[in-house]
Every structure is written in structure tokens, then in C-alpha cells.
């Protein structure tokens, strides 16, 4: 089943997607409410909604399918990491192989499947990142990978928009990313329940979904989601290790390989080809079994430059 959130005439609604359109849930019911109720209850509510009238998709603005309490983004594709470090001549850090790595990104910066996305202030090297996100379906702490299978509610497409110049400056300080990543994250077009994608699962537990991204109608990258270094159950388990995950949390796979972002290609080629995104560019991503998101890049805010740090005074005592 596919759950969506949309806006029409200033009213936000949630419901189920069918070939006929969008079927609304009872008023004030959100997709996050369904996730917290659990997959069986959500499927029951969705089935009931399908008996209602359908709203045409082309008459609404799709919003992010849910409002997650937290968003973690992993880096689970080794080929992506290889491309990012290729220009330095260094291999993938051995630490990457030891455990999944993630950072927390901004849950307030989520945008819908067809929303415009502004270039972050001060950035000249704007980029996309093709990912799939898993949505956690129940609370848990220090869950095992085997237990984590029951914590999966569903999946959606994620574009982790990245200001590479800001990101690399921040990470040179051995912290971040911060402003290089928190301007926008696309989620959509809807949330597909886990049962829909089970036919794509291979013997090792990975989902063999085709992933593609293009800019202005030209395909840039293609990969299989099953090229992840860890399946989503391992990512959920690691995220909950020594702490907890909660229903509605979003965990991104990280960028796929083979052109899942521009920076990977820049690293391999030693040049900015294709060039960084510019206002007017349209980025389209399609993941098999889930759907397509399509965002247009627009001009961002023109803000004053950030002030540098003052020289360190080195005083140890207050003046008399």
C-alpha cells in the first residue's frame, strides 16, 4: 500500500494512493499516526479509505509523506565512497567497513516530491544524492538485525541535496556536515509499505530495486539498491545500538554508486563534469517499486558572508 500527504486549497490531507488517485483518511489523521499504530492497523485503515472517493493526483501538491521525529542519513554504498575519495588517490577508509556510519540531518527542511529547491546561501557547488529511506514502524532499543525486520514500516525515495563547497569546508574541521546538508531533503512521492517490496528481496536480505537519476532529461546515474554494504535491518539495528529508534524515524541509505551524485563523478574524472546544479535545472529520481520525485532548482537567498573567527586573545585573567 502507498500512503501520501498532500495539500489542496490550503488544506493538508493524508491518505492512500491508488490508480484512481488519492483517497483521504479520516480528518486530522496523519501518516505518522498510521506508522505509530503499526503496519497491520495502517493497512486496515488504508483499505477502508480506498472505499472513499479519489482526488486526482494532478490537482494537489504532494508533501513529504510523513513528518518524522528524526532523520538519519547513512553512507552504505562503497562505490559512492570510492568516488568521493578518488581525487585524493586514497582508498576507502578501513573504518567504513567496520560499521555503518550516519549523521543526523534537518527534519525541518523536508520538501515534497515536486517542490522547488533553492540553492543554499553562498554555495556554488550544489549537488543531488539519490537514496532510498526506510521508515521505522515501531519503537525499539538495541534491537538485533533479526528483530529489526519487524521494525520496518516502509520505504520512500530520498534526495539528500548537498552544497559540496560548504560541506567540504565544514568537514575539514573534523565535524559535520552541517549547513552543507540541511537546506533541503526531498522525501516522496509517497511511503510504500514493506510488504509491497518483499518480492524484490534477495537471498542476502537486500532489496534489488533499480535506482536512476537524471538532470534536465539526461540520465546521470543508475544503480541497484542491493549494492548497499548492509541491508536496512542492519542500519536500524545500528541506529538503535545503546539508544533507541522510534516509530516514524527516517533512515537514509546514503547515496548509491555509479553516478548517484555529481561529486562522485567529479572525484573519478578530476573535473566538474557534469557541472554543479544551477537554477532552472530539473533533477528527476526514480526507484523501482516506489516512484518518481522531480524537483526544480531555483535561486536561493543572497545573504551577507559569514564573519570569520576573531584572533584568539590567549588571555587567562580578567583585566584589572
SVG drawing of the C-alpha trace seen along z (x, -y; Angstrom):
<svg xmlns="http://www.w3.org/2000/svg" viewBox="-16 -47 64 64">
<polyline fill="none" stroke="black" stroke-width="0.4" points="0.0,0.0 1.1,-3.6 0.4,-6.4 0.7,-10.0 0.3,-13.5 -0.9,-16.4 -2.1,-20.0 -5.0,-21.2 -6.8,-24.6 -4.8,-25.3 -5.9,-22.0 -3.5,-19.3 -4.7,-15.7 -3.3,-12.2 -4.5,-9.1 -3.9,-6.1 -2.7,-6.2 -4.5,-4.1 -4.6,-4.1 -7.6,-6.4 -5.9,-9.0 -5.7,-9.8 -8.2,-8.5 -8.4,-10.5 -8.1,-9.1 -10.4,-10.4 -9.9,-14.1 -6.8,-15.0 -5.3,-11.5 -1.7,-11.7 0.6,-9.2 2.7,-9.4 -0.3,-8.4 -0.6,-5.3 3.0,-4.5 2.8,-4.7 -0.3,-2.5 1.7,0.3 1.6,1.8 -1.4,4.2 -3.6,1.3 -2.3,-1.0 -3.2,1.5 -6.6,1.9 -7.2,-1.9 -5.8,-2.2 -8.2,0.5 -11.1,-1.3 -10.0,-4.6 -9.9,-3.0 -13.7,-2.7 -13.9,-6.5 -13.8,-9.0 -10.5,-9.6 -8.8,-13.0 -6.8,-13.3 -3.1,-13.5 -2.6,-16.3 -4.8,-18.6 -2.7,-18.5 0.7,-19.4 2.4,-16.3 4.1,-17.0 6.7,-14.7 4.7,-11.6 5.2,-12.0 6.7,-14.3 9.5,-12.2 10.7,-13.0 14.3,-12.4 16.2,-11.8 19.4,-9.9 21.4,-9.5 23.9,-6.6 26.7,-6.1 26.1,-2.5 27.3,-2.3 31.1,-1.6 31.2,-2.7 29.9,-6.1 32.7,-6.4 35.3,-5.3 34.2,-8.1 34.3,-10.7 37.9,-10.0 39.1,-9.1 40.6,-12.5 42.8,-12.2 44.3,-8.9 43.3,-7.4 41.4,-4.1 38.1,-3.8 38.9,-4.2 39.0,-0.8 36.7,-2.3 33.9,-2.4 33.9,1.4 33.8,1.8 30.3,0.4 27.6,-1.7 28.1,-5.4 25.4,-8.1 24.8,-11.7 21.6,-13.4 20.1,-15.8 17.4,-18.5 13.8,-17.2 12.5,-20.8 14.0,-21.0 12.0,-18.3 10.4,-19.1 7.8,-17.3 8.2,-15.3 7.7,-18.2 8.7,-21.2 11.2,-23.8 14.6,-23.6 16.7,-26.7 20.4,-26.8 21.8,-27.2 23.2,-30.7 26.8,-31.1 27.0,-27.7 28.5,-27.4 28.7,-23.6 25.2,-22.3 24.5,-18.6 21.9,-15.9 22.1,-12.5 20.0,-9.5 18.9,-7.4 16.1,-5.2 14.9,-5.8 13.4,-3.2 10.7,-4.4 10.8,-2.8 7.5,-1.3 7.8,-0.7 9.9,-1.9 12.9,0.1 16.2,0.0 19.3,2.1 17.3,4.3 19.1,7.1 19.1,7.2 16.7,10.1 14.3,8.1 14.7,5.0 12.8,6.8 9.7,6.3 10.6,2.6 10.3,1.7 7.1,-0.1 8.0,-1.1 10.2,-2.9 10.4,-6.2 12.7,-8.0 15.2,-10.4 17.2,-13.2 19.9,-14.5 20.6,-17.8 24.2,-18.8 26.2,-22.1 29.6,-20.5 31.7,-23.6 30.1,-24.3 30.2,-20.6 33.9,-20.1 34.8,-23.2 32.9,-22.1 34.3,-18.6 37.8,-19.9 37.2,-20.9 36.5,-17.1 32.9,-17.8 29.7,-18.0 28.3,-18.0 26.1,-20.9 25.0,-23.8 26.3,-21.8 23.4,-19.4 20.5,-20.9 18.9,-23.2 16.6,-20.6 15.9,-16.9 13.2,-15.6 11.1,-12.7 8.5,-11.1 6.5,-10.7 4.8,-8.5 5.5,-5.9 5.4,-2.3 4.7,0.3 7.3,3.0 5.1,5.9 4.9,4.2 8.7,4.6 9.2,8.1 9.2,9.6 12.4,7.7 14.3,9.1 17.3,11.4 18.7,14.3 21.0,12.0 18.2,9.7 18.8,6.8 16.2,5.2 17.0,5.4 15.5,2.1 16.6,0.2 17.6,-3.4 18.0,-6.1 18.7,-9.9 18.8,-12.4 19.2,-16.2 17.2,-18.0 16.2,-14.7 19.7,-13.3 20.4,-10.2 23.4,-10.8 23.4,-7.7 21.9,-4.2 22.5,-1.5 20.7,1.3 19.7,0.7 21.1,4.2 24.6,2.8 24.4,1.5 27.1,2.7 24.4,3.5 20.7,4.2 18.3,1.8 17.7,4.1 21.4,3.7 21.1,-0.1 18.1,-0.1 19.9,2.2 23.0,-0.1 20.9,-3.2 19.3,-1.7 22.6,-0.4 22.8,-1.7 19.9,-4.0 16.5,-3.9 14.7,-4.4 11.0,-5.4 8.2,-4.9 8.4,-7.4 12.2,-7.8 13.6,-8.0 16.9,-6.3 18.5,-7.1 20.6,-4.5 23.2,-7.0 24.0,-7.8 24.1,-4.9 27.1,-4.4 27.6,-4.8 26.6,-8.4 24.2,-8.7 25.6,-12.2 27.7,-14.6 30.6,-14.7 31.3,-11.0 31.7,-11.7 33.9,-14.8 36.1,-12.7 36.6,-10.0 37.0,-12.4 39.1,-15.1 36.8,-17.8 33.4,-19.3 31.6,-17.3 28.7,-17.3 28.7,-20.8 27.2,-21.7 23.4,-22.3 22.2,-25.7 18.8,-27.5 16.5,-26.1 17.9,-22.5 15.4,-19.8 16.5,-16.7 14.4,-13.5 14.9,-10.4 13.0,-7.1 13.2,-4.0 11.6,-0.8 8.6,0.2 8.4,-3.2 8.0,-6.0 9.5,-9.2 10.4,-12.6 11.2,-15.6 12.5,-18.9 13.5,-22.2 16.5,-24.1 15.8,-27.8 17.7,-30.8 18.5,-30.9 18.7,-33.8 21.5,-36.3 22.8,-36.7 25.8,-38.5 29.0,-36.4 29.7,-34.7 32.1,-36.5 35.4,-34.7 36.6,-33.9 38.4,-36.7 42.1,-36.2 42.5,-34.2 43.3,-36.6 45.1,-34.0 44.4,-35.9 43.9,-33.8 42.8,-36.5 40.2,-39.3 41.7,-42.8 42.1,-44.6"/>
</svg>
